[in-house]
Amino acid sequence: MIRALFPVLAILAVWVLLADGALACAVCSGGDDDVKVKDSYVAATIFMSLLPLCVVGGGFLFLRHRYRATPDE
């Protein structure tokens, strides 16, 4: 059992040890104190958080409308 888990544990250990490199990501503009950049990140985060909720909610409303539109037998 332990031998079967060894590759997974090894990958997990390497992943945890290399996580510090991700904190210095050049894409995230670390250290930039520009208000426009921070506002853009907040707006993008809100958009990416709400988009799936709107898709699921829209699908639910569509299915509810279709269900109510079917004639009763």
C-alpha positions as CSV (number, residue, x, y, z in Angstrom):
1,M,0.0,0.0,0.0
2,I,2.8,2.4,0.9
3,R,4.6,1.7,-2.4
4,A,1.5,2.6,-4.3
5,L,1.3,5.9,-2.6
6,F,5.0,6.8,-2.9
7,P,4.8,8.5,-6.3
8,V,1.8,10.6,-5.1
9,L,3.6,11.6,-1.9
10,A,6.8,12.4,-3.8
11,I,4.9,14.7,-6.2
12,L,3.1,16.3,-3.3
13,A,6.4,16.9,-1.4
14,V,8.0,18.5,-4.5
15,W,4.9,20.7,-5.1
16,V,4.9,21.9,-1.5
17,L,8.7,22.6,-1.5
18,L,8.4,24.6,-4.8
19,A,5.4,26.7,-3.7
20,D,7.6,29.6,-2.6
21,G,8.6,30.3,-6.2
22,A,4.9,31.0,-7.0
23,L,4.8,33.9,-4.5
24,A,7.2,35.9,-6.7
25,C,5.1,35.7,-9.8
26,A,6.0,38.4,-12.4
27,V,2.5,38.3,-13.8
28,C,0.8,39.4,-10.6
29,S,2.8,42.6,-10.6
30,G,3.9,42.1,-7.0
31,G,5.0,45.3,-5.3
32,D,3.1,47.6,-7.7
33,D,1.0,50.0,-5.7
34,D,-0.9,51.4,-8.6
35,V,-4.6,51.8,-7.6
36,K,-5.8,51.1,-11.2
37,V,-4.0,47.8,-11.2
38,K,-5.5,46.8,-7.9
39,D,-9.0,47.8,-8.9
40,S,-8.6,45.8,-12.1
41,Y,-7.6,42.7,-10.2
42,V,-10.6,43.1,-7.9
43,A,-13.0,43.6,-10.8
44,A,-11.6,40.6,-12.6
45,T,-11.9,38.5,-9.5
46,I,-15.5,39.5,-9.0
47,F,-16.3,38.8,-12.7
48,M,-14.7,35.4,-12.7
49,S,-16.5,34.5,-9.4
50,L,-19.9,35.6,-10.6
51,L,-19.8,34.3,-14.2
52,P,-20.2,30.6,-13.2
53,L,-23.0,31.5,-10.8
54,C,-24.8,33.4,-13.5
55,V,-24.5,30.6,-16.0
56,V,-25.9,28.0,-13.5
57,G,-28.6,30.4,-12.5
58,G,-29.5,31.1,-16.1
59,G,-29.6,27.4,-16.8
60,F,-31.9,26.9,-13.9
61,L,-34.3,29.7,-15.0
62,F,-34.3,28.3,-18.5
63,L,-35.2,24.8,-17.3
64,R,-37.9,26.2,-15.0
65,H,-39.4,28.2,-17.8
66,R,-39.4,25.1,-20.1
67,Y,-40.9,23.0,-17.4
68,R,-43.7,25.4,-16.8
69,A,-44.3,25.9,-20.5
70,T,-45.0,22.2,-21.1
71,P,-48.7,21.3,-21.2
72,D,-50.0,19.2,-18.4
73,E,-51.4,15.8,-19.5
